[in-house]
């Protein structure tokens, strides 16, 4: 098994928002379900102007995982 670099972040299982390890609740959707197994990262600054944000259904700026395992 390969070792993944997670940058000290975990991903919300529901909305894929990346948060610091210490966070208990997702600031976007309020979920408490997180995974440390994720890959790929996208940073969205202006979701209202981003085609990628629209495709990924992201409505708030921030860091998001591409895939959550």
Secondary structure, 3 states (H helix, E strand, C coil): CCCCCCCCEEEECCCCEEEECCCCCCCCCCCCCEECCEEEEEEECCHHHCHHHHHHCCCCCEEEEEEEC
